[in-house]
Amino acid sequence: MTKPSLSELLHAAVAAVGGTERPGQVTMAEAVAEAIDDGSHLLVQAGTGTGKSLGYLVPALAHGERVVVATATLALQRQLVERDLPRTVDALHPLLRRRPEFAMLKGRSNYLCLHRLHEGMPQDEEEGLFDQFEAAAPTSKLGQDLLRLRDWADETENGDRDDLTPGVSDRAWAQVSVSSRECLGASKCAYGAECFAEMARERAKLAEVVVTNHALLAIDAIEGAPVLPQHEVLIVDEAHELVSRVTGVATGELTPGQVNRAVRRAAKLVNEKAADQLQTAAEGFERLMELALPGRLEEIPEDLGYALMQLRDAARTVISALGATRDKSVQDEDAVRKQALASVETVHDVAERVLNGLEWDVVWYERHDRFGASLRVAPLSVSGLLREKLFADRSVVLTSATLKLGGDFNGVGASLGLGPEGTQGEDLPQWKGIDVGSPFDYRKQGILYVATHLARPARDGDRADMLDELTELIQAAGGRTLGLFSSMRAAQLAAEELRSRIPEFPILLQGEETLGELIKNFAADPKTCLFGTLSLWQGVDVPGPSCQLVVMDKIPFPRPDDPLMSARQKAVEDAGGNGFMAVAATHAALLMAQGAGRLVRASGDRGVVAVLDQRLATARYGGFLKASLPDFWYTTDRNQVRKSLAAIDAVAKETEGK
């Protein structure tokens, strides 16, 4: 039997999911197949509606070697495993003459721990373990969540938290799960043979396609100990998120609460001298953290350096003591000791990393009203790490609706450790970028409006003219507005003001309900508006008449006092580059492209993206930002925009009335 062509396979897969084959999808599939075959690297910008999941799944399945697909969001992971992969495998089976296996793999803390569930969890204040089910009041939210978890444990086949619906609080889940550092290990655990996390790993070893998340991919790259099975092809979807997710995994944090927990957990398991040494060091660190001022620490102050040395050395002493002493009077001593060791090792490792003062690390102090003070350390750049760990010994395909910023892929490529496209170099991986477009006609479906008559926004300044403009736009649109704000404070102020000005249009505000509930309610009532910040710029998928106006209050540059972003900007400038364009403008372009992408989600969608910041039209960098957005029809005419919104609203109301 002759080998089926890629076009035959794609046609069968598209038919199986009830979709329509699109030129961009075909182009993408061909480019992915070519990259896999010759072991090269590919960046693919595929606009909303392209069908990019099948654009990479079909050539990956046809290749026949193991493929890891890493995504950023739970929604896409579920779509791949529950819808796209089962249908695609069924459709391709007759043509491929084999049925590829697929599996989901997440970090250990995403799976129910049977040891924690049945034996209890270590309690900081007392020796041994306690029964969290007895300790929590049965009528409390925590108690109800824990009882549901116990019942669910008897039913679930995979122990995956995301399969529990409705979900439970983070506090409840923490009592029945463990991190990789806290885990006893399958060989030492009484429940090792039934462990959900271990079973997930075994399924992944046998699967041809392993679906995971960016965080686990980062852990696999950073920690050196392989978490993912060996694979020949890596596909990174939602690739615009990868750098921030890897940075998050590579960031260390020390807080007084975290250090005190480590002290409590270790105190009953080590000799009094070691426990007192760690307690004294913790008290010294806490006193300093209460006095510190927020901001980047380019040099570690002498008193903080001394406190961190005391903490590091005391933690090292306790780690040695934990390994040398045993106390059989402690219930389930191995589990209690493992959790204590994990806590103390984290304190030691972060303190030592800060003290090492590596030139590629950024250290800063933060204070939050809710979470208190923290000392944080993050890599200045993850590009070198990604170049070394991601692109070696396998073909890598990165795809997203927003990879081409300012008209080319080089900005995103640089953040991933890649040289300019076409660059030859011994240490630089070869790659190419393609933009397969979108099936939507953006110039007919959307308008990009820049309110040039508004005053230039000042940081945290009063923007009465912006609120006037926003009010008029919402009235013209008949509600139907997604408000994307550069800060939570700005979103809250706008919601409060507009609720009193235009009460006929309900204003939903991020934080007042869960994100899922907010989006559900926003989609259900066309008169409703939804205001919020970062997660809304990327996390809203509401096709149809409920979202016909997307408003950005201002260009979302990082805050000037953001320690990590400002350090990255300075590093580019010190190397002779344009730090503002490489860091701040690229950050803003990515968010704006994602935000503008909320407007047109289906072929019938119509509407306006309104940017209430004149700088998009007047500043030198405005052209770079506009070139990163969909090719909407562009205007600065406020009257024309109001007429267009009113016309779109009228059509929507007429359709709703039928």
C-alpha positions as CSV (number, residue, x, y, z in Angstrom):
1,M,0.0,0.0,0.0
2,T,1.4,3.4,-0.9
3,K,2.1,5.9,1.8
4,P,-0.8,8.4,2.1
5,S,0.1,12.0,1.1
6,L,0.0,14.8,3.7
7,S,-3.0,16.4,1.8
8,E,-5.0,13.1,2.1
9,L,-4.2,12.9,5.8
10,L,-5.1,16.6,6.5
11,H,-8.3,16.3,4.5
12,A,-9.4,13.2,6.5
13,A,-8.6,14.9,9.8
14,V,-10.4,18.2,9.0
15,A,-13.5,16.2,7.9
16,A,-13.4,14.3,11.2
17,V,-13.5,17.4,13.4
18,G,-16.3,18.9,11.3
19,G,-14.0,21.7,10.0
20,T,-13.2,23.4,6.7
21,E,-9.8,23.0,5.1
22,R,-8.1,26.4,4.8
23,P,-5.2,27.5,2.7
24,G,-3.2,28.7,5.8
25,Q,-3.7,25.4,7.5
26,V,-2.4,23.5,4.4
27,T,0.6,25.8,4.2
28,M,1.3,25.3,7.9
29,A,1.0,21.5,7.7
30,E,3.5,21.4,4.8
31,A,6.0,23.6,6.5
32,V,5.8,21.6,9.8
33,A,6.2,18.3,7.8
34,E,9.3,19.8,6.1
35,A,10.8,21.0,9.4
36,I,10.2,17.6,11.0
37,D,11.7,15.7,8.1
38,D,14.9,17.7,7.9
39,G,15.3,18.3,11.6
40,S,15.1,22.1,11.4
41,H,13.3,24.7,13.5
42,L,10.2,26.7,12.5
43,L,8.2,29.6,13.8
44,V,4.7,29.8,12.5
45,Q,2.3,32.7,12.9
46,A,-1.2,31.3,12.4
47,G,-4.1,33.7,12.9
48,T,-7.3,32.9,14.8
49,G,-9.5,30.5,12.8
50,T,-6.6,28.9,10.9
51,G,-7.0,25.5,12.6
52,K,-3.4,25.4,13.7
53,S,-3.9,22.4,16.0
54,L,-4.5,20.1,13.0
55,G,-1.8,22.1,11.1
56,Y,0.8,20.6,13.4
57,L,-0.9,17.4,14.7
58,V,-1.4,15.8,11.3
59,P,2.3,16.0,10.1
60,A,3.4,15.1,13.6
61,L,1.3,11.9,13.6
62,A,2.3,11.1,10.1
63,H,6.0,11.2,11.1
64,G,5.7,8.3,13.4
65,E,8.3,9.4,16.0
66,R,7.5,10.6,19.5
67,V,6.3,14.2,19.7
68,V,5.9,16.5,22.7
69,V,3.3,19.2,22.4
70,A,3.6,21.9,25.0
71,T,0.8,24.5,25.5
72,A,0.3,27.4,27.9
73,T,-3.4,27.1,28.8
74,L,-5.5,24.4,30.3
75,A,-8.2,25.1,27.7
76,L,-5.9,24.1,24.8
77,Q,-4.5,21.1,26.6
78,R,-8.1,19.8,27.1
79,Q,-9.1,20.6,23.6
80,L,-6.1,18.6,22.2
81,V,-6.6,15.5,24.5
82,E,-10.4,15.4,24.6
83,R,-11.3,16.5,21.1
84,D,-8.6,17.1,18.5
85,L,-6.4,14.1,19.1
86,P,-9.1,11.4,19.5
87,R,-10.9,12.5,16.3
88,T,-7.6,12.9,14.4
89,V,-6.3,9.5,15.4
90,D,-9.6,7.8,14.5
91,A,-9.6,9.6,11.1
92,L,-5.9,8.8,10.3
93,H,-6.0,5.2,11.5
94,P,-7.2,3.7,8.2
95,L,-4.7,5.7,6.2
96,L,-1.7,5.2,8.5
97,R,-2.5,1.6,9.3
98,R,-1.7,2.3,12.9
99,R,-3.4,4.0,15.9
100,P,-1.0,6.4,17.6
101,E,-1.3,6.6,21.4
102,F,-1.4,10.0,23.1
103,A,-1.2,11.0,26.7
104,M,-1.3,14.1,29.0
105,L,1.6,14.8,31.4
106,K,1.7,17.5,34.0
107,G,3.7,18.4,37.1
108,R,3.3,16.1,40.1
109,S,1.4,18.6,42.2
110,N,-1.5,18.4,39.6
111,Y,-2.2,14.8,40.6
112,L,-4.0,13.5,43.8
113,C,-1.4,12.0,46.2
114,L,-2.8,8.8,47.7
115,H,-0.3,8.9,50.5
116,R,-1.5,12.4,51.6
117,L,-5.1,11.3,51.2
118,H,-4.9,8.2,53.3
119,E,-2.1,8.9,55.8
120,G,-2.7,12.6,56.4
121,M,-0.4,15.6,55.8
122,P,2.5,16.9,57.9
123,Q,1.4,19.6,60.3
124,D,3.8,22.4,61.0
125,E,3.1,22.9,64.7
126,E,3.1,19.2,65.8
127,E,5.0,16.0,65.2
128,G,3.8,13.6,62.6
129,L,0.8,13.8,60.4
130,F,-2.8,14.9,61.0
131,D,-6.0,13.8,59.4
132,Q,-7.1,16.9,57.4
133,F,-10.6,15.4,57.0
134,E,-11.2,15.3,60.7
135,A,-9.4,18.7,61.4
136,A,-11.6,20.7,58.9
137,A,-15.1,21.5,60.0
138,P,-17.5,19.4,57.8
139,T,-19.7,22.5,57.3
140,S,-16.8,24.8,56.2
141,K,-15.9,25.3,52.6
142,L,-12.6,23.6,53.2
143,G,-14.3,20.6,54.9
144,Q,-16.8,20.2,52.0
145,D,-14.0,20.4,49.5
146,L,-12.0,17.7,51.3
147,L,-15.0,15.4,51.6
148,R,-15.6,15.8,47.8
149,L,-11.9,15.0,47.2
150,R,-12.2,11.8,49.2
151,D,-15.2,10.7,47.3
152,W,-13.7,11.7,44.0
153,A,-10.5,9.6,44.8
154,D,-12.6,6.4,44.6
155,E,-14.0,7.3,41.2
156,T,-11.1,9.0,39.3
157,E,-9.0,7.0,36.9
158,N,-6.2,9.5,36.6
159,G,-6.3,11.7,39.7
160,D,-5.8,14.9,37.6
161,R,-7.1,18.0,39.4
162,D,-8.5,19.4,36.2
163,D,-10.9,16.5,35.8
164,L,-12.6,17.4,39.1
165,T,-15.6,19.5,38.4
166,P,-16.5,21.8,40.0
167,G,-13.0,22.4,41.2
168,V,-11.8,22.9,44.8
169,S,-9.8,25.7,46.4
170,D,-6.0,25.8,46.2
171,R,-6.0,25.4,50.0
172,A,-8.0,22.1,49.8
173,W,-5.9,20.7,46.9
174,A,-2.6,21.5,48.8
175,Q,-3.7,19.0,51.5
176,V,-4.0,16.1,49.1
177,S,-1.1,16.8,46.7
178,V,2.7,17.0,46.9
179,S,5.4,18.7,45.0
180,S,8.2,16.7,43.3
181,R,10.5,17.6,46.2
182,E,8.1,16.4,48.8
183,C,7.3,13.1,47.1
184,L,8.6,10.0,48.8
185,G,9.2,8.3,45.5
186,A,7.4,5.3,44.2
187,S,9.8,2.7,45.6
188,K,9.5,4.1,49.2
189,C,5.8,5.0,49.2
190,A,3.2,2.4,50.3
191,Y,1.0,3.7,47.5
192,G,3.7,3.8,44.8
193,A,2.1,1.1,42.7
194,E,-1.2,3.0,42.5
195,C,0.3,6.5,42.2
196,F,-1.5,8.7,39.7
197,A,1.5,10.8,38.9
198,E,3.6,7.7,38.2
199,M,0.9,6.2,36.1
200,A,0.8,9.4,34.0
201,R,4.5,9.1,33.5
202,E,4.2,5.5,32.4
203,R,1.4,6.4,29.9
204,A,3.6,9.2,28.5
205,K,6.5,6.8,28.0
206,L,4.3,4.6,25.8
207,A,2.6,7.4,23.9
208,E,3.6,8.8,20.5
209,V,2.2,12.2,21.3
210,V,2.6,13.7,24.8
211,V,0.7,16.8,25.6
212,T,2.2,18.9,28.4
213,N,2.5,22.5,29.5
214,H,5.1,25.2,29.2
215,A,6.0,25.0,32.9
216,L,6.8,21.2,32.8
217,L,8.8,21.8,29.6
218,A,10.8,24.5,31.5
219,I,11.4,22.2,34.4
220,D,12.6,19.5,32.0
221,A,15.1,22.0,30.5
222,I,16.3,23.8,33.6
223,E,16.6,21.1,36.2
224,G,18.7,18.6,34.2
225,A,16.7,15.6,35.5
226,P,14.5,14.5,32.6
227,V,10.8,14.8,33.4
228,L,9.5,14.3,29.8
229,P,10.2,11.1,27.8
230,Q,12.8,11.2,25.1
231,H,11.3,12.8,21.9
232,E,12.4,13.7,18.4
233,V,10.0,16.6,17.8
234,L,8.9,19.4,20.1
235,I,5.9,21.5,19.2
236,V,5.2,24.6,21.3
237,D,1.8,26.1,20.9
238,E,0.9,29.5,22.3
239,A,4.6,30.1,21.9
240,H,4.2,33.8,22.7
241,E,3.9,32.7,26.4
242,L,6.9,30.5,26.5
243,V,9.6,33.1,27.6
244,S,7.4,34.3,30.5
245,R,6.6,30.8,31.6
246,V,10.2,29.7,31.6
247,T,11.2,32.9,33.5
248,G,8.5,32.0,36.1
249,V,9.9,28.5,36.6
250,A,13.5,29.9,36.8
251,T,12.5,32.5,39.4
252,G,13.3,31.9,43.1
253,E,11.6,33.5,46.1
254,L,12.2,33.9,49.8
255,T,9.5,35.2,52.2
256,P,9.5,35.4,56.0
257,G,6.5,33.1,56.1
258,Q,8.2,30.5,53.9
259,V,11.3,30.5,56.1
260,N,9.3,30.2,59.3
261,R,7.4,27.2,57.8
262,A,10.7,25.6,57.1
263,V,11.8,26.2,60.7
264,R,8.6,24.6,62.1
265,R,8.8,21.6,59.8
266,A,12.4,20.8,60.6
267,A,12.4,21.7,64.4
268,K,11.2,18.3,65.7
269,L,13.4,16.3,63.4
270,V,16.8,17.7,64.1
271,N,19.0,18.4,67.2
272,E,18.2,21.5,69.3
273,K,21.4,23.3,68.2
274,A,20.6,23.0,64.5
275,A,17.0,24.0,65.0
276,D,18.0,27.1,67.1
277,Q,20.5,28.2,64.5
278,L,17.8,28.2,61.8
279,Q,15.3,29.9,64.1
280,T,17.8,32.7,64.9
281,A,18.6,33.2,61.2
282,A,14.9,33.3,60.3
283,E,14.3,36.0,62.9
284,G,17.1,38.1,61.5
285,F,15.9,37.7,57.9
286,E,12.3,38.6,59.0
287,R,13.4,41.8,60.8
288,L,15.4,43.0,57.7
289,M,12.5,42.2,55.3
290,E,10.2,44.5,57.4
291,L,12.6,47.4,56.9
292,A,13.5,47.0,53.2
293,L,12.3,49.3,50.5
294,P,10.9,47.8,47.3
295,G,13.0,47.8,44.2
296,R,15.9,46.2,42.4
297,L,19.0,45.3,44.4
298,E,22.0,45.8,42.0
299,E,24.2,45.1,45.0
300,I,23.1,43.2,48.1
301,P,23.2,45.5,51.1
302,E,25.7,44.4,53.8
303,D,23.1,43.6,56.5
304,L,20.9,41.6,54.0
305,G,24.0,39.7,52.8
306,Y,24.9,38.8,56.4
307,A,21.3,37.7,57.1
308,L,21.2,35.5,54.0
309,M,24.6,34.0,54.9
310,Q,23.2,33.1,58.3
311,L,20.1,31.6,56.7
312,R,22.1,29.6,54.0
313,D,24.5,28.2,56.6
314,A,21.8,27.3,59.1
315,A,19.8,25.7,56.4
316,R,22.8,23.6,55.3
317,T,23.3,22.5,58.9
318,V,19.7,21.4,59.2
319,I,19.8,19.6,55.8
320,S,22.8,17.5,57.1
321,A,21.0,16.9,60.4
322,L,17.8,15.8,58.7
323,G,19.8,13.1,56.8
324,A,21.7,12.0,60.0
325,T,19.0,11.6,62.6
326,R,16.0,9.3,62.8
327,D,13.0,9.5,65.2
328,K,10.7,6.5,65.1
329,S,8.2,8.3,67.5
330,V,7.2,10.6,64.6
331,Q,4.2,9.2,62.7
332,D,5.1,8.4,59.1
333,E,8.5,9.9,59.6
334,D,9.7,9.6,56.0
335,A,6.8,11.8,54.7
336,V,7.3,14.4,57.5
337,R,11.1,14.4,56.9
338,K,10.7,14.7,53.1
339,Q,8.4,17.8,53.4
340,A,10.8,19.4,55.9
341,L,13.8,18.7,53.7
342,A,12.0,20.2,50.7
343,S,11.2,23.4,52.6
344,V,14.7,23.8,54.0
345,E,16.4,23.0,50.7
346,T,14.4,25.7,48.9
347,V,15.5,28.3,51.5
348,H,19.1,27.2,51.2
349,D,19.1,27.2,47.4
350,V,17.5,30.7,47.0
351,A,19.7,32.3,49.7
352,E,22.8,30.9,48.0
353,R,21.7,32.0,44.6
354,V,21.1,35.6,45.8
355,L,24.5,35.6,47.6
356,N,26.3,34.3,44.5
357,G,25.4,37.5,42.7
358,L,25.6,36.0,39.3
359,E,25.7,38.7,36.5
360,W,22.8,37.0,34.7
361,D,20.5,37.1,37.7
362,V,18.3,40.1,38.8
363,V,17.4,40.4,42.5
364,W,14.7,42.6,43.9
365,Y,12.5,43.2,46.9
366,E,8.7,43.3,46.7
367,R,5.9,44.1,49.2
368,H,2.3,43.2,48.6
369,D,-0.6,44.2,50.7
370,R,-1.9,40.7,50.7
371,F,1.2,38.5,50.5
372,G,3.7,40.7,52.5
373,A,7.4,41.1,51.8
374,S,9.4,38.9,49.4
375,L,12.9,38.7,48.0
376,R,13.0,37.4,44.4
377,V,15.7,36.4,42.0
378,A,15.1,35.8,38.3
379,P,17.3,35.3,35.2
380,L,18.1,38.5,33.3
381,S,17.4,36.5,30.1
382,V,16.3,32.9,29.4
383,S,17.4,33.1,25.7
384,G,20.7,31.3,26.3
385,L,19.0,28.6,28.3
386,L,16.4,28.1,25.6
387,R,19.0,28.1,22.8
388,E,21.1,25.4,24.7
389,K,18.3,23.3,26.1
390,L,15.4,23.6,23.7
391,F,16.9,23.6,20.2
392,A,19.5,20.9,20.6
393,D,19.0,17.4,19.3
394,R,15.4,17.8,18.1
395,S,13.2,19.6,15.7
396,V,11.3,22.5,17.3
397,V,8.1,24.1,15.9
398,L,6.8,27.2,17.7
399,T,3.4,28.5,16.8
400,S,1.0,31.2,17.9
401,A,-1.4,33.8,16.5
402,T,1.2,36.5,17.6
403,L,4.8,35.8,16.8
404,K,5.5,38.4,14.1
405,L,6.0,41.7,15.9
406,G,6.7,44.9,14.1
407,G,6.6,43.0,10.8
408,D,9.1,40.2,11.4
409,F,9.9,37.3,13.7
410,N,13.3,38.5,14.9
411,G,12.1,40.0,18.1
412,V,10.5,36.8,19.3
413,G,13.3,34.8,17.8
414,A,15.9,36.8,19.9
415,S,13.9,36.2,23.1
416,L,14.1,32.4,22.4
417,G,17.9,32.5,21.8
418,L,17.7,32.5,18.0
419,G,19.8,34.9,15.8
420,P,18.1,37.0,13.1
421,E,16.4,34.8,10.5
422,G,18.9,33.4,8.0
423,T,21.9,34.0,10.3
424,Q,24.7,31.5,9.9
425,G,26.7,30.6,13.1
426,E,28.1,27.7,14.9
427,D,26.2,28.4,18.1
428,L,23.0,29.7,16.4
429,P,20.3,27.2,15.5
430,Q,19.0,27.5,11.9
431,W,15.3,28.5,11.7
432,K,12.8,30.1,9.5
433,G,9.5,31.9,10.1
434,I,6.3,31.8,8.1
435,D,3.0,33.7,8.5
436,V,0.2,31.6,7.1
437,G,-2.3,34.4,7.6
438,S,-5.9,34.1,8.8
439,P,-9.2,33.1,7.1
440,F,-10.7,36.3,8.3
441,D,-10.9,39.5,6.2
442,Y,-9.7,41.9,8.9
443,R,-10.1,45.1,6.8
444,K,-13.8,44.3,6.3
445,Q,-14.5,42.8,9.7
446,G,-12.8,45.3,12.0
447,I,-11.7,48.9,12.5
448,L,-8.7,50.0,14.4
449,Y,-9.5,53.4,16.0
450,V,-6.9,55.6,17.8
451,A,-8.4,58.4,19.9
452,T,-5.8,61.1,18.9
453,H,-7.8,63.9,20.5
454,L,-7.2,62.6,24.0
455,A,-4.5,63.9,26.1
456,R,-1.3,61.9,26.3
457,P,-1.7,59.5,29.3
458,A,0.4,60.2,32.3
459,R,1.3,57.4,34.7
460,D,-1.5,56.9,37.3
461,G,-2.9,60.3,36.3
462,D,-6.6,61.3,36.2
463,R,-8.0,60.6,32.7
464,A,-11.4,62.2,32.7
465,D,-11.3,62.6,29.0
466,M,-10.6,58.9,28.5
467,L,-13.6,58.0,30.7
468,D,-15.8,60.4,28.6
469,E,-14.6,58.7,25.4
470,L,-15.1,55.2,26.8
471,T,-18.7,56.1,28.0
472,E,-19.6,57.4,24.5
473,L,-18.1,54.3,22.8
474,I,-20.0,51.9,25.0
475,Q,-23.3,53.8,24.4
476,A,-22.7,53.7,20.7
477,A,-21.9,50.0,20.8
478,G,-24.9,49.2,23.0
479,G,-22.7,47.6,25.6
480,R,-20.9,44.6,24.0
481,T,-17.5,45.9,25.3
482,L,-14.3,44.2,26.5
483,G,-12.2,46.8,28.4
484,L,-8.5,45.9,28.5
485,F,-6.7,48.1,31.1
486,S,-3.0,48.5,31.7
487,S,-3.5,48.2,35.5
488,M,-6.1,46.8,37.9
489,R,-6.4,50.2,39.5
490,A,-7.4,51.7,36.2
491,A,-9.9,48.9,35.5
492,Q,-11.5,49.4,39.0
493,L,-11.7,53.2,38.6
494,A,-13.3,52.9,35.2
495,A,-15.8,50.3,36.3
496,E,-16.8,52.4,39.4
497,E,-17.2,55.6,37.3
498,L,-19.1,54.0,34.4
499,R,-21.5,52.0,36.7
500,S,-22.8,55.4,37.9
501,R,-22.7,57.0,34.5
502,I,-24.4,54.3,32.4
503,P,-26.2,51.9,34.8
504,E,-28.2,50.5,31.8
505,F,-25.0,48.7,30.7
506,P,-23.9,46.2,33.4
507,I,-20.1,46.4,34.0
508,L,-18.4,43.1,35.1
509,L,-15.0,43.6,36.8
510,Q,-12.2,41.1,36.9
511,G,-11.7,39.8,40.5
512,E,-15.3,40.1,41.5
513,E,-16.0,36.6,40.3
514,T,-14.0,33.7,38.8
515,L,-12.6,34.4,35.3
516,G,-14.8,31.6,33.9
517,E,-18.0,33.0,35.4
518,L,-17.1,36.5,34.2
519,I,-16.6,35.3,30.6
520,K,-19.8,33.2,30.7
521,N,-21.9,36.1,32.0
522,F,-20.3,38.5,29.5
523,A,-21.1,36.2,26.6
524,A,-24.7,35.6,27.8
525,D,-25.8,39.3,27.8
526,P,-24.9,41.5,24.8
527,K,-25.5,44.7,26.9
528,T,-22.8,43.7,29.4
529,C,-19.3,45.0,29.5
530,L,-16.3,43.2,31.0
531,F,-13.3,45.2,32.4
532,G,-10.0,43.8,33.6
533,T,-6.3,43.5,33.1
534,L,-3.6,41.0,32.1
535,S,-5.5,37.7,31.8
536,L,-8.3,39.3,29.8
537,W,-5.8,40.5,27.2
538,Q,-5.2,36.9,26.3
539,G,-7.9,34.7,27.8
540,V,-11.2,35.7,26.3
541,D,-12.8,33.8,23.4
542,V,-16.3,35.2,22.9
543,P,-17.3,35.1,19.2
544,G,-20.5,36.8,18.2
545,P,-22.4,40.0,19.1
546,S,-21.4,40.0,22.8
547,C,-18.0,41.4,22.0
548,Q,-18.0,44.0,19.3
549,L,-15.9,46.7,20.9
550,V,-12.4,46.0,22.4
551,V,-11.0,49.0,24.2
552,M,-7.4,49.5,25.4
553,D,-7.0,52.3,27.8
554,K,-3.4,52.8,26.9
555,I,-0.4,51.1,25.4
556,P,0.6,48.4,27.9
557,F,4.2,49.1,28.4
558,P,5.8,47.5,31.5
559,R,5.9,49.7,34.5
560,P,9.2,51.8,34.6
561,D,9.9,50.4,38.1
562,D,9.4,46.8,37.0
563,P,12.8,45.4,38.2
564,L,13.2,42.6,35.7
565,M,12.0,44.5,32.7
566,S,14.1,47.5,33.5
567,A,17.2,45.3,34.0
568,R,16.6,43.6,30.7
569,Q,16.2,47.0,29.0
570,K,19.4,48.3,30.5
571,A,21.3,45.1,29.5
572,V,20.3,45.6,25.8
573,E,21.4,49.3,26.0
574,D,24.7,48.4,27.6
575,A,25.3,46.0,24.7
576,G,24.7,48.8,22.2
577,G,21.1,48.0,21.3
578,N,17.8,49.8,21.7
579,G,16.6,48.6,25.0
580,F,13.2,50.4,24.8
581,M,12.3,48.8,21.5
582,A,13.8,45.3,22.3
583,V,12.0,45.0,25.7
584,A,9.3,47.6,26.4
585,A,7.9,48.0,22.9
586,T,8.1,44.3,22.2
587,H,6.3,43.5,25.4
588,A,3.6,46.1,24.5
589,A,3.3,44.9,20.9
590,L,2.7,41.3,22.0
591,L,0.0,42.2,24.5
592,M,-1.7,44.6,22.0
593,A,-1.7,41.9,19.3
594,Q,-3.2,39.4,21.8
595,G,-5.7,42.0,23.0
596,A,-6.8,43.0,19.4
597,G,-7.2,39.3,18.7
598,R,-10.2,39.2,21.1
599,L,-12.4,41.1,18.6
600,V,-12.6,38.8,15.5
601,R,-13.1,35.1,16.6
602,A,-15.4,33.9,13.8
603,S,-16.1,34.8,10.2
604,G,-19.3,36.7,11.1
605,D,-17.7,38.9,13.7
606,R,-17.7,42.7,13.2
607,G,-16.4,45.5,15.5
608,V,-13.9,48.0,16.6
609,V,-10.6,47.9,18.5
610,A,-10.3,51.3,20.1
611,V,-7.0,52.4,21.5
612,L,-7.5,55.4,23.9
613,D,-3.8,56.5,23.7
614,Q,-2.7,59.0,21.0
615,R,0.8,57.7,21.1
616,L,-0.1,54.8,18.8
617,A,-0.6,57.4,16.1
618,T,1.9,60.1,17.1
619,A,5.0,58.4,18.7
620,R,7.9,57.1,16.6
621,Y,7.3,53.5,17.9
622,G,3.6,53.7,16.9
623,G,4.4,52.1,13.5
624,F,6.1,49.1,15.1
625,L,3.1,48.5,17.3
626,K,0.5,48.9,14.5
627,A,2.5,46.5,12.3
628,S,2.1,43.9,15.1
629,L,-1.8,44.2,15.0
630,P,-4.3,42.5,12.6
631,D,-4.7,44.5,9.4
632,F,-7.9,46.3,10.4
633,W,-9.2,49.4,8.6
634,Y,-7.5,52.3,10.4
635,T,-9.0,55.6,11.5
636,T,-8.7,58.4,14.0
637,D,-12.2,59.8,13.1
638,R,-14.3,59.6,16.3
639,N,-17.6,60.4,14.6
640,Q,-17.1,57.7,11.9
641,V,-16.3,55.2,14.6
642,R,-19.5,56.0,16.6
643,K,-21.6,55.7,13.4
644,S,-20.0,52.3,12.6
645,L,-20.5,51.0,16.2
646,A,-24.2,52.1,16.1
647,A,-24.7,50.4,12.7
648,I,-23.0,47.1,14.0
649,D,-25.2,47.3,17.1
650,A,-28.4,47.7,15.1
651,V,-27.5,44.7,12.9
652,A,-26.8,42.6,16.0
653,K,-30.1,43.7,17.7
654,E,-32.0,42.8,14.5
655,T,-30.3,39.4,14.4
656,E,-31.1,38.8,18.1
657,G,-34.7,39.7,17.5
658,K,-35.2,37.0,14.9
